[in-house]
């Protein structure tokens, strides 16, 4: 507390760009402990990006804190994958593949060779799916594990255990992030849980991975429709219909969305500007409706024709009381004047 009981002003929020610049300066000077302190500060901020975690994992690897490396890399894998800004690092072109590479090194240093091999195979799967790496078929064994998680998720989905199914599907994606079917199943589960924004990301991932798979477009259209983004939903569903014109589900949803779009547009066309303010009931403070009464007679003025209208306004009890008081006051005034005139006479 400051003088006069006033609290001290709060410090301004930390600037992530400034903290990152300080961390990079520490790295240039090979001050790993200082860089780690800055990365800890950066990761504590509510930033929805895997890059601070990945940078901290790299720093931790240099400091031989292997358990924390694995922990941070595991967190990185929970984000959707993205390219490393167009450049390649240690043969890795995506955030996930680099995190898996860091994880494999940490497991190797801890003597956990099976885990290290598994992480390397998962890294190979990521790069192979993008056509950026040539790997042997035996390295794709994690696809089998992903399929096992998918089957478990499907069983829970059929039982309408949405949350458990989602956990299984996400476990499958941790083994094979580029499995479009797993993204599709995850998306449908999130739709059941009404988590629209998360579901949309997986629907878009389906479209990126398999552009010819119509289900990705159908799911995206469904999500946009539920978010009332009707024009966007209509465009996506029309694309889906062009791919499968006879698909009943797509046609029904598209028809529903187009009907809603037409209804909204017709309401906007019929909407008239409000030329009169709605009066308020002074007794209750609530707005009273203004009724427009259309006449059967049209009249023209200045060359433009319009329909004459009258306005009905509601008279409140307070209005009547105020008029009565004014009349009584006037009558009292007249009586007093008459009395004084008689006294003078």
Buried (B, 14 or more C-beta within 10 A) or exposed (E): EEEEEEEEEEEEEEEBEEBBEBBEEBBEEEBBEBBBBBBBBBBEEEEEBBBBBBBBBBBBBEEEBBEBBBBBBBBBBEBBBEEBEEEEEEEBBBBBBBBBBBBBBBBBEBEBEEBBBBBBBBBBBBBBBBEBBEBEEEBBBBBEBBBBBBEBBBEBBEEEBBEBBBBBBBBBBBBBBBBBBBBBBBBBBBBBBEBBEBBBBBBBBBBEBBEEBBBBBBBBBBBBBEBEBBEBBBBBBBBBBEBBEEBEEBBEBBEBBBEBBEEEEEEEEEEEEEEEEEBEEEEEEEEEEBEEEEEEEEEEEEEEEEEEEEEEEEEBEEEEEEEEEEEEEEEEEEEEEEEEEEEEE
